[in-house]
Amino acid sequence: MIDLICGARPNFMKIDPVVRAVRDPSRIRLVHTGQHYDHAMSQSFFDELGLPRPDVNLGVGSASITVQTATVMQRYEESLPEPLPEMTVVVGDVNSTLACALVAVRHGIPVCHVESGLRSGDRTMPEEINRILTDQISDLMLITSPEARENLMTEGRPAQGIVMTGNPMIDTLMRLLPVAREKHPAPPGGPFGLVTLHRPSNVDEPGRLASILSSLAGLSHLRFFFPVHPRTGGNLEQWGLEVPANVLLGPPMSYLAFTSLESFAEVVITDSGGVQEETTVLGVPCVTVRPNTERPITVELGTNVLCPDPAGIPDAVARQIGRRPGSPPDIPFWDGRAGGRIASALESFMTGGSR
C-alpha cells in the first residue's frame, strides 16, 4: 500500500497522473488533508480531474502555518493503517507535504517527494522551508528539471535517490486543455489579461497590494480577470482598496475554467509557481510579481519574467507581450508522460531497484 498525499489546490493536478499510471490503483490510499476544503479550491478539482474519492479526508481546514502543520501531523498519524504503508508519497511544497513526510519518517515509512529540489533561495517563504526540510528526509526525490538535481546534490542528498521524471502537472494540462477550451470558450470582448495573486508578500501588505492595483490601472488598454484567493479578497475588503475599472474580480475558479482562461490570455500576472510552469508550456507571456522563483527554467526560456517592484508591471507586460513566442518552447520531460515515469520510479524503489 502506498499513501498518496494531497492537501491543497496545486497538489491535485500533480497526483492525478500518478493515480492514472500506477499499475494497481487498489494499492493506493489517497489521503486528502483538507488544507484546501471549499468546493472551488478542492472538490471541483476532484470532479473535473476525475480523481477517485479520497480514502481518507483529514478535514484540517484553515489555520496558521504552525497549527495547520501540527494538525495534519496529528490526524495523519491517527489515520495510519496496520500494517503501515510501504511508502508515503508527497507532492509540491504546501504545509501538508512537510507534515505528512515528518510523520512517515517517525514511523519508519520511506518518503517519496514529487517535485523535489526546487529552490527560490528565499527562506522567508514558507514553501521554501517546506521544500528544503521535505527533501532532507526523503528517500526518493523525483525532479522536474535539471537544476533540481544540482540543488539536491549541493545539499548533500545522495545521487542514487534522485530520479528525473518530469513535470506531472503538465500531464494534467495536456490531457484536459482541449476539454477546458471546449467547455469554456474565450470570453468575448477582445484581448484580456489574467491575474492571480496569493502570496503574503504581495497581498498581506496594503501598500504593496495597492501598488499592484495601481499598475493594473495603468494598463487600461487591457481588461484583467482576477479570480481572488479568499485571503486576498478579505484584505481588499478590509482595507477598502479601490479596484480599477479594467480589473474584473471574481471568486476562485475551477481547474477547467482557469486553464481555458489562462490559455487564451494575452498575458498572465502571477505569484504562483505552477502558473509560471503552465504559461511556459502554453507559450503565454507571464510576469511574476516576485524577486525570485523556484522555477528558473521558465525565466531562462523567456516566457516568464520576474518583476519584484509592482511599479514595473506595465513595462514588464509590454515587453513580454512583445516577445511572445511563435510556438511554446520544448522542455525535456514536460511531455505529458511524467505520471508513467513516476509510477515506474515508485515500483523500482519498492522492489529494491533504487534502495
C-alpha positions as CSV (number, residue, x, y, z in Angstrom):
1,M,0.0,0.0,0.0
2,I,1.2,3.5,-0.9
3,D,-0.1,6.6,0.8
4,L,-0.5,9.4,-1.8
5,I,-1.0,12.8,0.0
6,C,-2.8,15.8,-1.4
7,G,-3.8,18.8,0.6
8,A,-4.1,22.0,-1.5
9,R,-5.2,23.1,-4.9
10,P,-1.7,22.8,-6.6
11,N,-1.4,19.1,-5.4
12,F,-4.4,17.8,-7.2
13,M,-3.1,18.3,-10.8
14,K,0.2,16.6,-9.7
15,I,-1.3,13.5,-8.2
16,D,-3.8,12.8,-10.9
17,P,-1.2,11.5,-13.4
18,V,0.3,9.2,-10.7
19,V,-3.1,7.7,-9.8
20,R,-3.7,7.0,-13.5
21,A,-0.3,5.5,-14.1
22,V,0.1,3.2,-11.1
23,R,-0.4,-0.4,-12.3
24,D,-2.6,-1.5,-9.5
25,P,-4.7,1.5,-8.2
26,S,-6.1,-0.6,-5.4
27,R,-2.6,-0.3,-3.8
28,I,-3.0,3.5,-3.4
29,R,-4.6,5.0,-0.3
30,L,-5.5,8.6,-1.3
31,V,-5.2,10.9,1.7
32,H,-6.7,14.4,1.4
33,T,-5.6,16.5,4.3
34,G,-8.3,19.1,3.7
35,Q,-5.8,22.0,3.7
36,H,-8.0,23.4,0.9
37,Y,-11.5,22.5,1.8
38,D,-14.1,24.6,0.0
39,H,-15.7,23.5,-3.3
40,A,-13.8,25.8,-5.6
41,M,-10.4,25.1,-4.0
42,S,-10.9,21.3,-3.6
43,Q,-13.9,19.3,-4.5
44,S,-14.4,20.8,-8.0
45,F,-10.8,19.7,-8.8
46,F,-11.6,16.1,-7.9
47,D,-14.7,16.2,-10.0
48,E,-13.1,17.8,-13.1
49,L,-9.9,15.7,-13.0
50,G,-11.8,12.5,-12.5
51,L,-9.9,11.7,-9.3
52,P,-11.3,9.0,-7.1
53,R,-12.9,10.0,-3.8
54,P,-10.2,10.2,-1.1
55,D,-9.9,7.1,1.1
56,V,-9.2,9.4,4.0
57,N,-10.1,13.1,4.5
58,L,-8.3,14.6,7.5
59,G,-10.5,17.7,7.4
60,V,-7.8,20.1,8.7
61,G,-9.1,23.3,7.2
62,S,-7.6,26.8,7.5
63,A,-5.3,27.8,10.3
64,S,-1.9,29.4,10.9
65,I,1.1,27.6,9.4
66,T,2.1,26.1,12.8
67,V,-1.4,25.0,13.8
68,Q,-2.2,23.6,10.4
69,T,1.1,21.7,10.2
70,A,0.6,20.3,13.7
71,T,-3.0,19.3,13.0
72,V,-2.1,17.5,9.8
73,M,0.7,15.6,11.6
74,Q,-1.7,14.5,14.4
75,R,-4.5,13.5,12.1
76,Y,-2.3,11.7,9.6
77,E,-0.6,9.7,12.3
78,E,-4.0,8.7,13.7
79,S,-5.1,7.6,10.2
80,L,-2.2,5.3,9.6
81,P,-3.3,1.7,9.0
82,E,-1.9,-1.6,10.2
83,P,0.2,-2.8,8.5
84,L,1.9,0.6,7.8
85,P,2.1,1.8,4.2
86,E,5.2,0.8,2.2
87,M,5.7,4.4,1.2
88,T,4.3,7.9,1.7
89,V,4.3,10.0,-1.5
90,V,4.1,13.8,-1.0
91,V,4.0,16.4,-3.8
92,G,4.9,20.1,-4.0
93,D,5.6,22.4,-1.1
94,V,2.5,23.0,0.9
95,N,2.2,22.5,4.7
96,S,0.6,19.1,4.2
97,T,3.7,18.0,2.3
98,L,6.1,18.5,5.1
99,A,3.7,17.4,7.8
100,C,3.0,14.0,6.3
101,A,6.6,13.4,5.5
102,L,7.6,14.1,9.1
103,V,5.0,11.6,10.4
104,A,6.1,8.9,7.9
105,V,9.8,9.2,8.9
106,R,8.9,8.9,12.5
107,H,7.2,5.6,11.7
108,G,9.9,4.3,9.5
109,I,7.9,4.7,6.3
110,P,10.0,5.6,3.2
111,V,9.1,9.0,1.8
112,C,9.0,10.0,-1.9
113,H,8.9,13.7,-2.8
114,V,7.4,14.5,-6.2
115,E,8.7,17.9,-7.5
116,S,11.8,17.7,-5.4
117,G,14.8,20.0,-5.4
118,L,13.1,23.3,-6.4
119,R,14.7,26.3,-4.7
120,S,14.0,30.0,-4.8
121,G,16.8,30.9,-2.4
122,D,14.3,32.9,-0.3
123,R,13.9,31.3,3.1
124,T,11.3,33.9,4.2
125,M,8.8,31.9,2.0
126,P,7.1,29.1,4.0
127,E,7.1,27.0,0.9
128,E,10.9,27.2,0.6
129,I,11.3,25.8,4.2
130,N,8.8,23.0,3.4
131,R,10.8,22.1,0.2
132,I,14.2,22.0,2.0
133,L,13.0,20.0,5.0
134,T,11.0,17.6,3.0
135,D,13.9,16.8,0.7
136,Q,16.2,16.3,3.7
137,I,14.0,13.4,5.0
138,S,13.0,11.9,1.6
139,D,14.3,8.6,0.4
140,L,13.2,9.1,-3.2
141,M,13.4,12.5,-4.8
142,L,11.6,12.9,-8.2
143,I,12.7,16.0,-10.1
144,T,11.1,18.1,-12.9
145,S,14.2,19.9,-14.2
146,P,18.0,19.6,-14.3
147,E,18.8,22.4,-11.8
148,A,16.8,20.5,-9.1
149,R,19.5,17.7,-9.2
150,E,22.2,20.3,-8.6
151,N,20.3,21.8,-5.7
152,L,19.9,18.4,-4.0
153,M,23.5,17.4,-4.5
154,T,24.7,20.7,-3.1
155,E,22.6,20.0,0.0
156,G,24.2,16.6,0.4
157,R,21.4,14.3,-0.9
158,P,22.6,11.0,-2.4
159,A,22.6,10.9,-6.2
160,Q,21.1,7.4,-6.3
161,G,17.9,8.7,-4.7
162,I,17.3,11.4,-7.3
163,V,15.3,10.5,-10.4
164,M,14.3,12.7,-13.3
165,T,10.6,12.1,-14.0
166,G,9.5,15.4,-15.4
167,N,6.5,17.5,-14.5
168,P,3.3,15.7,-13.7
169,M,1.2,18.9,-13.6
170,I,1.9,19.3,-17.4
171,D,0.4,15.8,-17.9
172,T,-2.9,17.1,-16.5
173,L,-2.7,20.3,-18.5
174,M,-2.1,18.4,-21.8
175,R,-4.9,15.9,-21.1
176,L,-7.6,18.4,-20.1
177,L,-6.7,21.6,-22.2
178,P,-9.0,20.6,-25.1
179,V,-11.8,19.8,-22.7
180,A,-11.3,23.1,-20.9
181,R,-11.3,25.2,-24.1
182,E,-14.4,23.4,-25.4
183,K,-16.4,23.9,-22.1
184,H,-15.1,27.4,-21.5
185,P,-14.5,29.3,-24.8
186,A,-12.6,32.5,-24.9
187,P,-14.6,35.3,-23.3
188,P,-15.9,37.9,-25.8
189,G,-14.7,41.4,-25.8
190,G,-11.2,41.2,-27.2
191,P,-7.8,40.8,-25.6
192,F,-7.5,40.3,-21.9
193,G,-5.0,39.5,-19.2
194,L,-5.3,37.2,-16.2
195,V,-4.2,38.0,-12.6
196,T,-3.6,35.5,-9.8
197,L,-2.0,36.6,-6.5
198,H,-2.0,34.8,-3.2
199,R,1.5,35.1,-1.6
200,P,1.6,37.0,1.7
201,S,4.4,39.2,0.4
202,N,2.0,40.6,-2.2
203,V,-1.4,40.5,-0.6
204,D,-0.8,40.9,3.1
205,E,0.6,44.4,3.0
206,P,-1.8,47.1,1.9
207,G,0.7,49.4,0.3
208,R,2.1,46.7,-1.9
209,L,-1.3,45.4,-2.9
210,A,-2.5,48.9,-3.7
211,S,0.6,49.5,-5.8
212,I,-0.2,46.3,-7.8
213,L,-3.7,47.5,-8.4
214,S,-2.4,50.9,-9.5
215,S,-0.1,49.3,-12.1
216,L,-3.1,47.3,-13.4
217,A,-5.0,50.5,-13.8
218,G,-2.1,51.8,-15.9
219,L,-2.7,49.0,-18.4
220,S,-6.2,50.4,-19.2
221,H,-6.0,49.1,-22.8
222,L,-6.4,45.6,-21.3
223,R,-9.1,44.2,-19.1
224,F,-7.9,41.8,-16.4
225,F,-9.8,38.8,-15.0
226,F,-8.7,38.4,-11.4
227,P,-10.1,35.3,-9.6
228,V,-9.5,36.2,-6.0
229,H,-7.9,33.9,-3.4
230,P,-10.0,34.1,-0.2
231,R,-7.3,35.8,1.8
232,T,-6.7,38.3,-1.0
233,G,-10.4,39.1,-1.1
234,G,-10.6,39.6,2.6
235,N,-7.7,42.0,2.6
236,L,-9.2,44.0,-0.3
237,E,-12.4,44.4,1.6
238,Q,-10.8,45.1,5.0
239,W,-8.5,47.8,3.6
240,G,-11.1,49.3,1.3
241,L,-8.7,49.3,-1.6
242,E,-10.0,50.8,-4.9
243,V,-10.2,48.2,-7.7
244,P,-9.5,49.7,-11.2
245,A,-12.4,49.6,-13.7
246,N,-10.4,47.4,-16.0
247,V,-9.9,44.7,-13.3
248,L,-12.8,42.2,-13.0
249,L,-12.8,40.5,-9.7
250,G,-14.3,37.0,-9.3
251,P,-14.3,34.0,-7.0
252,P,-11.7,31.2,-7.2
253,M,-12.2,29.3,-10.5
254,S,-12.4,25.6,-11.3
255,Y,-9.5,24.0,-12.9
256,L,-11.0,23.8,-16.3
257,A,-12.3,27.4,-16.3
258,F,-9.0,28.7,-15.1
259,T,-6.9,26.7,-17.6
260,S,-9.0,27.8,-20.5
261,L,-8.8,31.5,-19.5
262,E,-5.0,31.1,-19.0
263,S,-4.6,29.6,-22.5
264,F,-6.5,32.5,-24.2
265,A,-4.8,35.3,-22.2
266,E,-2.6,37.9,-23.7
267,V,-0.5,37.9,-20.5
268,V,-0.7,36.4,-17.1
269,I,0.4,38.3,-13.9
270,T,1.0,36.0,-11.1
271,D,3.0,35.0,-8.0
272,S,2.2,31.2,-8.4
273,G,4.9,28.7,-9.2
274,G,2.5,26.4,-11.0
275,V,1.1,29.2,-13.2
276,Q,4.7,30.0,-14.3
277,E,5.1,26.5,-15.5
278,E,1.7,26.3,-17.2
279,T,2.1,29.6,-19.1
280,T,5.5,28.4,-20.3
281,V,4.1,25.2,-21.8
282,L,1.2,27.2,-23.3
283,G,3.5,29.8,-24.7
284,V,1.6,32.6,-22.9
285,P,3.6,35.6,-21.7
286,C,4.0,35.7,-17.9
287,V,5.0,38.4,-15.4
288,T,5.8,37.1,-11.9
289,V,5.5,39.6,-9.2
290,R,8.3,38.3,-7.1
291,P,12.1,38.9,-6.7
292,N,12.9,35.2,-7.2
293,T,11.4,31.9,-8.5
294,E,11.9,28.3,-7.8
295,R,11.1,27.7,-11.5
296,P,14.2,29.3,-13.1
297,I,13.7,27.3,-16.3
298,T,10.7,29.5,-17.1
299,V,12.8,32.7,-16.9
300,E,15.6,31.1,-18.9
301,L,13.2,30.3,-21.7
302,G,11.9,33.8,-21.8
303,T,8.2,33.1,-21.3
304,N,8.4,34.4,-17.8
305,V,10.0,37.5,-16.3
306,L,10.5,38.4,-12.6
307,C,9.1,41.8,-11.6
308,P,9.9,42.5,-7.9
309,D,8.6,46.1,-8.0
310,P,4.9,46.4,-8.7
311,A,5.6,49.8,-10.4
312,G,7.4,47.9,-13.1
313,I,4.4,45.7,-14.1
314,P,3.3,47.8,-17.1
315,D,6.7,47.8,-18.7
316,A,7.2,44.1,-18.0
317,V,3.8,43.3,-19.5
318,A,4.6,45.3,-22.6
319,R,8.0,43.5,-23.0
320,Q,6.5,40.1,-22.5
321,I,3.7,40.6,-25.0
322,G,6.1,42.0,-27.5
323,R,8.3,38.9,-27.3
324,R,5.6,36.2,-27.2
325,P,7.0,33.1,-28.8
326,G,5.6,31.9,-32.1
327,S,5.2,28.4,-30.5
328,P,5.7,27.1,-27.0
329,P,9.2,26.0,-26.0
330,D,10.1,22.4,-26.0
331,I,11.1,21.3,-22.4
332,P,12.5,17.8,-21.9
333,F,10.3,15.6,-19.8
334,W,7.5,18.1,-19.8
335,D,5.8,15.9,-22.4
336,G,2.6,14.6,-20.8
337,R,4.2,11.3,-19.7
338,A,5.7,12.2,-16.3
339,G,3.0,10.1,-14.5
340,G,4.2,6.9,-16.1
341,R,7.8,7.7,-15.1
342,I,6.8,8.4,-11.5
343,A,4.9,5.1,-11.3
344,S,8.0,3.3,-12.6
345,A,10.3,5.0,-10.1
346,L,8.0,4.1,-7.2
347,E,7.8,0.5,-8.4
348,S,11.6,0.3,-8.8
349,F,12.2,1.7,-5.4
350,M,9.8,-0.6,-3.6
351,T,11.3,-3.7,-5.4
352,G,14.8,-2.7,-4.4
353,G,16.0,-1.0,-7.6
354,S,16.7,2.4,-6.0
355,R,17.3,1.5,-2.4
